[in-house]
Amino acid sequence: MSRTLVGAVAVSAALSLAACGGGSGFADEESSESPSSGSETALTDDASQTLDVLIGSSGDAETQAVTDAVAAWSQESGVTATVTAASDLAQQLSQGFAGGDPADVFYLQSDYLAGYASNGSLLAYGDQLSNKDDFYPTLVGNFTYDGQFYCAPKDFSTLALVINADMWKEAGLTDADYPTTWDDLEGVAAKLTTADHVGLTFSSEYARIGAFMAQAGGSLLNSDQTEATADSEANIEALDEVKTLLSSGDAAFASDLGAGWGGEAFGKGMAAMAIEGNWLAGSMSADYPDVDYTVVELPSGPAGKGTLQFTNCWGIAADSPAQAQAMDLVEYLTSTDRQLAFSQAFGVMPSIRSAAGQWSADNPTLTAFLAGADYAQSVPTLQGASDVISDFNAQLESLKSSDPATILSSVQANLEPLLK
């Protein structure tokens, strides 16, 4: 399966670029020179245009919060803007670009940046933002392509260890027992495992298991994404550790417990601990309000602390006839007040450092997530990497009975063609 993916990735990447298309040129009415993604030309500036804002929402709370914020900006600016919550964001973005009528402003995942930036679909406006120096540098790196800062990170999330406080006490554990090493994690997972629940759960995917890789000093790609490093000894050590946890019976994938994700398994009491992101807070509040839990940083591995971070940015179409208005909207949406309001509404963390103090004061039980920003590792943004990660995830499902080195060798073979 993995060997065939190498060719499939190349085909997928080509089809993706073809579907996204280049600039349609419909914005040329406002500017005689098309504002290509790498140029320093003036922004198009047609305030009579309605700004179309396309988002990929986590639910009603997020949709309403963004809609209200955009409406408030419209009232202040006098520019009409509409918000659409996509049913399939990736597909609708692609269709918009292919049809020559993309949304003006939209959520953009970091793993789609390279494809859209390389074919001229995106406006590289990051360096023109008045608050550009306030964003966390690691987040800026996620949305930098070919040396250009393309788009403002809208918020971010990291992974931490979530602990059921009642189960912790029942096992005779105290605050002094919070795990700080892999050995500690194995120990408390064993003490927490009973006939009714396992000690630890997480999803069978790179987006959770990758934290162990970071703690071991590993990654799928080197820091500038010019070399595949999937089959490193550090990554093998990380997957060996996860396999040890699974084989002991003190940890289990959420799917093996009959849950859709780690948060569900944790909320339903199927596990005493879970490796999850700060989006879990909203789910716990809405679906499992009676569960008392504590959040601590993930244990360190052989190389030290490590976690993963996840983020989207506010993309602006290179063909928008109202780029100046779109960028003004983005600055409004990424301001301290607005980001703190979004955080309260749907659980994300602000992407700007100036909001960290207030966010921590507002969310004292969740600060372990924010602490991870200092050492979080980003997921690969290389064009085509998402296909490789999907295959990696499929192989991880059988990690308990598989050889980690063999799995990682396959991932390495699938990543290398993307770098040529």
C-alpha positions in Angstrom: 0.0 0.0 0.0 2.7 2.4 0.9 4.8 1.9 -2.2 1.9 2.7 -4.4 1.3 5.9 -2.6 4.5 7.4 -3.9 3.1 7.7 -7.3 -0.4 8.5 -6.1 1.0 11.5 -4.1 2.6 13.0 -7.3 -0.6 12.6 -9.2 -2.7 14.0 -6.3 -0.5 17.0 -6.1 -0.7 17.7 -9.8 -4.5 17.3 -9.8 -4.8 19.6 -6.7 -2.9 22.4 -8.4 -4.9 22.0 -11.6 -8.1 22.2 -9.6 -7.0 25.2 -7.7 -6.0 27.0 -10.8 -4.0 30.2 -11.1 -5.2 33.8 -10.8 -8.4 34.3 -12.8 -7.7 38.0 -13.3 -11.2 39.2 -12.4 -9.6 41.7 -10.0 -7.9 43.6 -12.8 -10.7 46.1 -13.1 -9.3 47.8 -10.0 -5.6 47.5 -10.8 -3.8 47.5 -14.1 -1.1 45.3 -12.5 -2.3 42.0 -11.0 -1.2 41.7 -7.4 0.6 38.4 -7.6 1.5 36.6 -4.4 5.1 37.7 -4.4 4.8 41.3 -5.6 5.0 44.6 -3.7 2.2 46.2 -5.8 -0.6 48.2 -4.2 -3.5 46.3 -2.8 -6.7 46.4 -4.8 -9.1 48.7 -3.0 -12.8 48.5 -4.0 -14.9 49.2 -0.9 -18.1 48.8 -2.9 -17.5 45.1 -3.2 -19.1 42.6 -0.8 -16.4 40.6 1.0 -17.1 36.9 0.9 -15.7 35.1 4.0 -15.5 31.3 3.9 -14.8 29.4 7.1 -14.5 25.8 8.2 -16.4 25.8 11.4 -16.1 23.5 14.4 -19.8 24.1 15.2 -22.5 26.6 15.8 -20.5 28.5 18.5 -17.7 29.2 16.1 -19.9 30.1 13.2 -21.9 32.6 15.3 -18.8 34.1 16.9 -17.1 34.8 13.5 -20.4 36.0 12.0 -20.9 38.5 14.8 -17.3 39.7 14.6 -17.5 40.2 10.8 -20.8 42.0 11.3 -19.3 44.4 13.9 -16.4 45.1 11.5 -18.8 45.8 8.6 -20.7 48.3 10.8 -17.5 50.1 11.7 -16.0 50.1 8.2 -19.1 50.5 6.1 -18.0 47.5 3.9 -20.5 44.7 3.5 -19.3 41.2 4.3 -20.9 37.8 4.4 -19.8 34.7 6.3 -20.3 31.2 4.9 -19.6 28.1 7.0 -18.3 25.5 4.5 -19.6 21.9 4.6 -16.3 20.9 3.0 -13.8 23.7 3.2 -11.0 22.2 1.1 -13.4 21.3 -1.7 -15.2 24.6 -1.7 -11.9 26.6 -1.7 -10.7 24.5 -4.7 -13.9 25.0 -6.6 -13.9 28.7 -6.0 -10.4 29.1 -7.3 -11.0 26.8 -10.3 -14.2 28.7 -11.2 -12.4 32.1 -11.0 -14.6 33.3 -8.1 -12.8 32.5 -4.8 -13.9 33.8 -1.5 -12.0 37.1 -0.6 -11.1 35.9 2.9 -11.0 32.2 4.1 -9.6 29.8 6.6 -6.5 28.1 5.2 -4.8 25.1 6.7 -1.0 25.2 6.8 -0.7 22.0 4.7 -2.6 23.7 1.9 -0.4 26.8 1.9 2.3 25.5 -0.5 -0.1 24.5 -3.2 -2.1 27.7 -3.3 1.0 29.9 -2.8 3.0 28.2 -5.6 0.3 28.7 -8.2 -0.4 32.4 -7.4 -3.8 31.9 -5.8 -2.8 33.7 -2.5 -2.0 37.2 -1.6 1.2 37.4 0.5 0.2 40.1 2.9 1.7 39.0 6.1 4.5 41.5 6.2 2.1 44.4 5.7 0.1 43.6 8.9 0.5 46.2 11.6 0.5 43.4 14.2 2.9 41.1 12.3 5.5 41.1 15.1 2.9 40.0 17.7 2.3 36.5 16.2 4.1 33.6 17.7 7.2 33.0 15.5 6.4 29.3 15.1 3.0 30.2 13.8 4.5 32.7 11.3 6.8 29.9 10.2 3.7 27.7 9.4 2.5 30.3 6.9 5.8 31.3 5.4 6.4 29.9 1.9 9.5 30.6 -0.2 10.6 33.3 2.3 7.3 35.2 2.3 4.9 35.5 5.2 1.6 34.9 3.5 -1.3 35.1 5.9 -2.1 35.8 9.6 -2.5 32.8 11.9 -6.0 33.1 13.2 -5.5 31.0 16.4 -3.8 27.8 17.4 -3.9 24.6 19.5 -1.4 22.3 21.1 -1.6 18.9 22.8 -1.4 18.2 26.5 -2.2 15.5 29.0 -5.8 15.6 30.4 -6.4 13.7 33.6 -9.6 12.6 35.3 -9.2 14.1 38.8 -11.5 11.6 40.5 -9.8 8.5 38.9 -6.4 10.0 39.8 -7.4 10.3 43.5 -9.0 6.8 43.5 -5.6 5.4 42.4 -3.9 7.0 45.3 -2.1 9.6 43.2 -1.4 13.2 44.1 -0.2 16.3 42.3 3.4 15.1 42.9 2.7 12.2 40.7 1.9 14.1 37.5 4.2 12.4 34.9 7.2 14.3 33.7 9.0 11.5 31.9 8.0 8.5 29.7 8.7 6.2 32.6 6.4 8.2 34.8 3.7 8.0 32.2 4.0 4.2 32.0 3.8 4.0 35.8 0.7 6.2 36.3 -1.0 4.6 33.4 -0.6 1.2 35.0 -1.9 2.5 38.4 -4.9 4.1 36.7 -5.9 1.0 34.7 -8.9 -0.9 36.1 -11.4 -3.4 34.8 -13.6 -0.4 33.9 -11.1 1.8 32.1 -7.6 2.1 30.7 -5.0 4.5 32.1 -4.4 6.4 28.8 -6.0 7.0 25.5 -5.3 8.9 22.3 -6.2 8.6 18.6 -4.3 6.3 16.3 -2.9 9.1 14.2 0.2 11.2 13.7 -1.6 14.2 15.0 -1.4 12.6 18.5 1.5 10.1 18.3 3.7 12.7 16.7 4.0 14.3 20.1 6.1 11.3 21.2 8.3 11.7 18.1 8.9 15.4 19.1 9.8 14.3 22.6 12.3 11.9 21.3 13.9 14.6 19.1 12.3 13.3 15.9 10.1 14.7 13.2 8.9 13.8 9.7 10.9 16.5 8.0 13.8 18.7 9.1 13.2 22.2 10.3 13.3 23.8 6.8 11.4 20.9 5.2 14.2 20.1 2.8 15.0 16.6 4.1 12.8 13.6 5.1 13.6 12.4 8.5 10.8 9.9 9.1 13.0 6.8 9.5 15.3 8.4 12.2 16.3 6.5 15.3 14.5 9.1 17.3 11.2 8.3 15.6 11.7 4.6 15.9 12.3 5.1 19.7 9.1 7.1 19.9 6.9 4.5 18.1 8.5 1.8 20.2 7.4 3.7 23.3 3.8 4.0 22.0 3.8 0.3 21.1 5.0 -0.5 24.7 2.1 1.5 26.2 -0.4 -0.2 23.9 1.0 -3.7 24.5 0.9 -3.3 28.2 -2.9 -2.9 28.1 -2.5 0.3 30.1 -3.1 2.5 27.0 -5.5 2.1 24.1 -6.4 3.9 20.9 -9.7 5.7 21.3 -11.1 3.7 18.4 -10.3 0.4 20.1 -12.4 1.6 23.1 -15.3 2.3 20.8 -14.9 6.1 20.8 -14.6 8.4 17.9 -11.7 10.4 19.4 -9.7 10.7 22.6 -12.0 13.4 24.1 -15.1 11.1 23.8 -13.3 8.2 25.4 -12.1 10.4 28.2 -15.4 12.1 28.7 -17.3 8.8 28.9 -14.9 7.5 31.5 -13.3 4.9 29.2 -9.8 6.2 30.1 -8.3 8.1 33.0 -6.0 10.2 30.9 -6.0 11.4 27.3 -3.6 13.2 25.0 -5.7 15.9 23.4 -5.8 19.5 22.3 -7.4 22.5 24.0 -10.5 22.0 21.8 -11.4 19.3 24.3 -12.4 22.0 26.8 -15.5 23.0 24.8 -16.5 19.4 24.4 -16.1 18.6 28.1 -18.2 21.7 29.0 -20.9 20.9 26.6 -21.1 17.1 26.7 -19.4 16.0 30.0 -19.9 18.9 32.4 -19.8 16.6 35.5 -16.3 15.3 34.8 -13.6 17.0 36.9 -10.3 17.1 35.1 -6.8 18.6 35.2 -4.5 19.5 32.3 -0.7 19.2 32.6 2.0 19.4 30.0 3.0 16.2 28.2 5.9 14.3 29.8 9.3 14.8 28.4 11.0 12.2 26.3 14.7 11.4 25.7 15.2 14.8 24.0 13.0 16.9 26.4 9.6 18.4 26.1 7.6 18.1 22.9 4.1 18.6 21.6 2.4 19.4 18.3 0.7 22.6 17.3 -2.2 23.1 14.9 -3.3 26.3 13.2 -5.1 27.9 10.3 -4.6 31.3 8.8 -6.8 33.9 7.3 -6.1 33.6 3.6 -6.8 36.4 1.1 -7.3 35.6 -2.6 -4.8 37.2 -4.9 -7.7 37.9 -7.2 -9.9 39.7 -4.7 -10.9 43.2 -5.9 -10.9 44.4 -2.3 -7.6 43.3 -0.8 -7.2 46.4 1.3 -10.6 45.8 2.9 -9.9 42.1 3.3 -6.6 42.9 5.1 -8.3 45.4 7.3 -10.9 42.8 8.3 -8.1 40.3 9.1 -6.3 42.8 11.4 -9.7 43.3 13.1 -10.2 39.6 13.5 -6.7 39.0 14.9 -6.8 41.8 17.4 -6.4 41.0 21.1 -10.0 41.6 22.0 -11.4 39.6 19.1 -9.1 36.7 19.6 -9.9 36.5 23.3 -13.6 36.6 22.4 -13.1 33.7 20.0 -11.3 31.8 22.6 -14.1 32.2 25.0 -16.6 31.2 22.4 -15.0 28.1 21.0 -11.9 27.2 22.9 -8.9 28.2 20.7 -5.8 30.0 21.9 -4.9 33.4 20.5 -2.2 33.5 17.9 -0.7 36.7 19.3 1.6 37.0 22.3 0.0 40.2 23.6 -3.1 38.1 24.5 -1.2 35.4 26.4 -1.5 37.0 29.9 -5.2 37.7 29.7 -5.9 34.3 28.2 -4.0 32.6 31.0 -5.9 34.6 33.6 -9.2 33.7 31.9 -8.3 30.0 31.6 -6.1 29.1 34.6 -6.9 25.4 34.3 -5.7 25.3 30.6 -2.4 27.0 30.8 -0.5 23.8 30.1 -1.7 24.1 26.5 -0.3 27.6 26.1 3.0 26.5 27.7 3.5 24.2 24.8 3.7 27.1 22.4 7.3 27.6 23.5 8.4 24.1 22.2 5.6 22.9 19.9 6.5 21.2 16.7 4.5 22.1 13.6 3.0 19.5 11.4 4.5 19.3 7.9 3.3 21.9 5.4 5.1 20.5 2.4 2.9 20.1 -0.6 1.6 16.5 -0.8 2.6 15.8 2.8 -1.1 15.4 3.9 -1.4 12.4 1.6 1.6 10.8 3.1 0.3 11.4 6.6 -3.0 9.8 5.8 -1.2 6.7 4.8 0.9 6.9 7.9 -2.3 7.1 10.0 -3.6 4.0 8.3 -0.5 2.1 9.3 -0.5 3.4 12.8 -3.8 1.7 13.5 -1.9 -1.6 13.6 1.1 -0.3 15.5 0.6 -2.7 18.4 1.3 -5.7 16.1 3.7 -4.0 13.6 7.3 -3.1 13.4 7.8 0.7 14.0 11.0 0.7 11.8 9.1 -0.8 8.9 6.3 1.7 9.2 8.6 4.7 9.3 10.7 3.3 6.4 7.5 3.4 4.3 6.7 6.9 5.4 10.3 8.0 4.5 9.9 6.4 1.0 6.6 8.3 0.5 8.1 11.7 1.7 11.3 11.7 -0.4 9.6 12.1 -3.8 7.9 15.3 -2.5 11.3 16.9 -2.0 12.5 16.5 -5.6 
